[in-house]
């Protein structure tokens, strides 16, 4: 059975991977080869995963007892490449082992 923390960890992983693919694969292809198909293909899934990540962060703030600094770190990590991987390692992995 999936726990809420495991669902959040999965969304964080997928959001991070989609962001990396969008930034470092799709966008360079769009600009260097004038081929926007990969940005179009990855843009919508990444956007949905981003919204899910931020929504889950708001939903779980109280449940995980994050203070303001921790919560803002979780939110800011969603716009920094590799940020969600850091959040998983520092915050979420510890919560899933409890």
C-alpha positions in Angstrom: 0.0 0.0 0.0 1.2 3.5 -0.8 1.6 5.8 2.1 1.2 9.6 1.6 5.0 10.1 2.1 5.8 7.5 -0.6 3.4 9.2 -3.0 5.0 12.6 -2.3 8.5 11.0 -2.8 7.4 9.6 -6.2 5.9 12.9 -7.4 9.1 14.7 -6.2 11.2 12.2 -8.2 9.1 12.4 -11.3 9.0 16.2 -11.1 12.7 16.4 -10.8 13.4 14.1 -13.7 10.9 15.9 -15.9 12.5 19.3 -15.0 16.0 18.0 -15.8 14.8 16.5 -19.1 13.0 19.8 -20.0 16.0 22.0 -19.1 18.9 20.1 -20.3 17.5 18.0 -23.2 14.3 19.5 -24.7 15.2 23.2 -24.4 18.7 23.0 -26.0 17.2 20.9 -28.9 14.5 23.6 -29.3 17.0 26.4 -29.5 19.9 24.8 -31.3 18.0 22.6 -33.8 14.8 24.7 -34.0 12.7 21.7 -33.0 10.1 22.5 -30.3 8.5 19.1 -30.3 10.3 17.9 -27.2 9.4 21.0 -25.2 5.8 20.5 -26.2 6.0 16.8 -25.3 7.6 17.3 -21.9 6.1 20.7 -20.9 2.6 19.6 -19.9 3.6 16.5 -17.9 6.2 18.6 -16.1 3.7 21.3 -15.4 1.2 18.8 -13.9 3.9 17.2 -11.8 5.1 20.7 -10.6 1.5 21.6 -9.6 1.1 18.2 -7.8 4.4 18.7 -6.0 3.5 22.1 -4.7 0.0 21.1 -3.8 1.3 18.1 -1.9 3.8 20.2 -0.1 1.0 22.5 1.1 -1.2 19.5 2.1 1.6 17.8 4.0 3.2 20.9 5.7 1.2 20.3 8.9 1.4 16.5 8.8 5.2 16.5 8.5 5.5 19.4 11.0 7.7 21.5 8.8 8.6 24.9 10.1 8.5 27.9 7.8 12.1 27.6 6.8 11.7 23.9 5.9 8.5 24.5 4.0 10.0 27.3 2.0 13.0 25.1 1.2 10.7 22.4 0.0 8.9 24.9 -2.2 12.0 26.6 -3.6 13.5 23.2 -4.4 10.8 22.7 -7.0 12.3 25.5 -9.2 16.0 24.6 -8.8 17.4 21.8 -11.0 18.0 18.7 -8.9 16.3 20.4 -6.0 13.6 17.8 -5.5 16.3 15.1 -5.2 17.8 17.1 -2.3 14.5 17.4 -0.6 13.9 13.7 -0.9 17.3 12.9 0.6 17.1 15.5 3.4 13.4 15.5 4.4 11.3 12.9 2.7 13.5 9.8 3.1 13.7 10.3 6.8 9.9 10.5 7.1 9.3 7.3 5.1 11.5 5.3 7.4 9.5 6.3 10.5 
